[in-house]
Amino acid sequence: MEGRKRRLPIALPVRIANQTTTMGDVKKGMKLFKTKCAQCHSVNAADGHKQGPNLHGLFGRMAGTADGYSYSSANKKSGIEWTKKSLMKYLINPKKMIPGTKMVFAGLKKKQDRKDLVAYLKESTA
């Protein structure tokens, strides 16, 4: 076996649920969701809407289009598709990205907090 090159394992981008992904830490994101978001949003399809829309099926959906929720016209007209990239930007300051939105959340200033929350949302809203 001398002379053969040893192959090193390649790290996978997503690990087991509630663990770290290349985007962020799902478990930390869940804690952030519970403290910052759960008062107004749910990720469970059966829960329906709260003060804010239900987030089940969020990724790939256009802003302002969840059935049965009354969005602001600014949100409906934003043309935003919810992706990791758009959520990372939106979560810095929702009112800056969509002036006129009804969302009263001030945003998450720390990039790692946004990464963690988006990782949780990606996993929990699918």
Number of C-alpha atoms within 10 A of each C-alpha: 5 5 5 6 7 8 6 6 6 6 8 8 9 13 13 8 13 15 14 19 18 13 18 21 23 26 17 20 23 22 15 18 20 13 10 15 16 15 12 15 20 23 23 15 13 9 12 17 20 13 13 19 21 23 21 21 17 21 19 11 15 17 18 21 14 17 11 10 15 15 19 14 12 15 20 16 13 15 11 18 16 17 16 18 11 13 19 19 17 19 23 18 16 20 17 14 16 18 12 13 18 17 16 11 14 12 16 19 11 10 14 16 18 25 24 25 28 25 26 28 23 18 14 18 16 13
